[in-house]
């Protein structure tokens, strides 16, 4: 069996053949079937499917912690996902977050893709989906109150020269439906080095850009700059504290957060959305 195209990473495949199949000597082959799963994408640095917890299910185990691990009011709550499955996503009420045991260092990101499934109906607050040192490395947000021309879906990044670029989508997606949102960066691309994708399609930029002049992302403001889901972080260690942006908590649901260490192709992002959409 030789597929005509490459199979998607982490894809379950069912293969079956009937007894009418014959070998080269025209001997009938016994009917059989097999199910297998393709390998995990080696560039998948962190994956948070929220299967009843905040664990990273990539090979790296960059597990998440609910809030500060102490105050229950800072804990997001498990909720149903986009398929209606109970306890398979997290709901954020505007006062809680997930601290990630994963950090960014100076000048370390030459390319990246960050994706999440998000649902929100709140259109008044800035809402951070995932943030590594606010936008001082990168952040993906809704109703992003940054300096972008289109402050809807925000993909904000800062490079090794401490130059920040705030990219926004022209439309809002806080309509009470689940949306697949991705931020994309590739330092070696001088045209459209930053992109935003929603539901498998590119929505920004609408014209070419060279936001960071080929520089890597990652500032030198802290030796280790830890990330949060659902809030902005200035955490220099994994302790669930050291936070800013008091008004930028997520209000809504988040599921299936992925961080890739490479810039996925447009077709890969589209395939990821089509494979997972409800």
N, C-alpha and C positions, 0 to 999 in steps of 0.2 A: 504494500500500500504506500503510494507516494503522493502526498497532497500536492495539488497544483499551486498552492500558495502557502506561506508560512502560517502555522497555527498561532493564535494569540497566546501570550503568557498566561499561566494559571487557568487554563481553559479545560473543562471536563469534556472528553471526547468519547463517544460511543461508537464502536465499530462492530458490524455483524455481517456474516455471509451465510448463505444457505447451502444445502446439500447439493444443489445443482452446479455449484462451482467445482471445477476439476483441475487436477494438476497437469503437468506437461505430458504425462503418460495417459491422460484421460481417465484417471481414477477419481471417483467422486470424493470430495472432501467433506468430512463431517461438519454439519452446521455448528457454528460457534459464535460467540460474541465476547467482547472485552470492553471494559471501561478504563480509561486512564486520564490522568491530569497532566498537562504540560508543565514545564518548569516555571518557577517564579522568575520574573524579570530581574536579572542581577543588578539593574540600576534602581530598583525599588528600595530606597533607603529606609522608608518607614511607611507602615500601612496600619491605619486605625479603623477597622470595620465595626467596632463597637458591638461586638457579640457578647453583650451582657457585662462588659467591662471596658476599660480604656487601654487595653494592651496593644502593643505593636506586634502585628502578626507577619512582619517581614523577618528575614533571618537575623536582624540586628538587635531586636528586643529593646527598642527605645520606648519603654512603656510610659504611659501617661498616669498622672495622679489627679484625683478629683480635688480641685481647689488646693487649699493649703494642707490637706490631709487632717484637718482639725475641726474647722468650723463648717457644720453641715449646710449652713446657709450659702456657702460658696461652692457647693457641690451641684453640678448639673444632674438631672434625673433621667433614667432610662425611659425610652418611649418607643412607639412603633416606628418602623422604617417606611420607606416609600412603597414597599410591597404589602404593608399592613402587618408585618411580623412584630410581635411584642418584644420589647427589651432589646432592640437591634439598632437603636440610634440614641442620641442624647438630646434632651431638650434644655435650652438655656433661657433663663427668665430675666436676664439683665443684671445679674449679681453673682454669676458663677462662671467657672472656667475649668480647663484641664491643663495642668502643668506637664510639660514633656521632658523626659529625661534624654534630651537631645539638644545639642548646641551647635552654633555656627562660629567659626573662627575667621580671623582676618584674611581677606584676599583668597577665599577658599572655594568660591562658587563660580565656575566658568560657564555652567549651564544648569538649568533646573526646570522641572515641571511640577507644579503643586495643584492638586485637584481635590474637590470635595463635593458631596451632594448636600444641598442646603435648601431649607424651606423657611420663609419668613413672611409675615404680613405687616411688620412694623416698618414704616417709611420715614420715621422722624429721627431715629438715633443712628449714629455711626456704629456699625457692628463688625467687629473683627472676627473673621473666620479662623485664620491661623496667622500668627505673628512671631517673628524671631527678632527681638529687640525693636519693637514697634515696626517702623518701616526702615530702620537703620541697617537691616540686612534685607528682609523682605516681609511683606504682609499681603494677605488677600482679604478683602473686606466687602461688605455691602453698605450702600448709602455712604460711601467713603468721603468723609469731610476733609479731604486733603486738597492740595493745590491743583488737582487734575481738572482739565477742562470739562470733563463729563463725570461728575462725582457720583456714579451709581455703583457698579461693580468696580472696585479699586484694586489695582495691582501695583504696589508701591515698593521700590527697590532703592538701595544705596550701595554704591560701589566702593572700591578700595581707596579712592580719592575723596571719600565722603560726599560725593555728588549724589543727590537724591532725585529720582524721577517718579512722578505720580501719574500713572496711566489709568484712565477710566473708560467705562463703556457708555455709549450714548443712551442706553435704555436701562430701566430698573427691572428687577426680576423678583421683587418682594410682593408676589401676587397670591401667596398661599399655596403655590404648587412647588413640588420638588424640582430643583434645577441642578445640573452638573456644571460646576464652575471651575475653570483652570486658569492659572497664571503660568506664563512661559517666558524663559529667558535663555539666550545663547550669545555669549560674548563675542564669538568669532563671526557673527552675522552683523554686517554693517547696515543692512536694510531690514526693518522690522525685527530688531533684536529683542523686542518685548511684544507679547501678544496676550490677549484675553480670549478665552473660548467659553461659550455658554451652550450647553446642550449639543456638544459636538461640533459647533461651527464657530469660526473666528468672528468676534464682534468688535475687536480693537487690536491694533490701530487701524484706522480707516485709510491712512496714508503711511508711507515709509518713514522710518525713524532710526536713529542711531543714539539711543538714550545714554549709553555709558561708554561710547567710543572704544569698545573692545576691552574694557576693564572687567575684572572679576567683581562679583558682589562680596560683601563682607567687610565691615568697618573694623577699626582698631580701638573702639571705645571701651571694649571689655575683652579680656583674654578668651573667655567662654561666654557666649550669648545664647541663653536658653530660650526655648519656644513655648508658646501657649496656644491652645485652641480655645476660642471664644472670648479672648481678651488680648490687650497689648502687654508686652513683656519688656522689662528692663532687668531681667533676672540674671545675675552673674553666677548663680549656682542653682542646683535642682532642689529648691526648698519651697516652691509655690509662693514665694514672696518677691519683693522688689519690683512692683508693678506700677504702671502709670495709666493714663487714658481712662480716668475714672468713669467717663460717660460713654465708653465705647465697647461695653459688653455686648455679646451676641444676644439677640432676642429671637428665638426660633429654634429650629432643629438642624443638627449637623450629623452627617454619616459618611462613612467610607472616605476618610481623609488619606490621601496618598502624596508622598514626596519622592520624586524621582531625581536621581543625580545626573540626568541627561535631558536634553530637549526632545521630547517625543515629537514624532512627525504629525502633521495635520491629520493624516489618515489613521494613525494610532489613537489619537485623542477621539476622533469620530467613532472608531471601533470600540473604544472603551465605553463611551456613552451609549452606543447602540446595544452593546452587550449587557449593560446594567440598567437601562431605563425601565421603569415600571410599565 
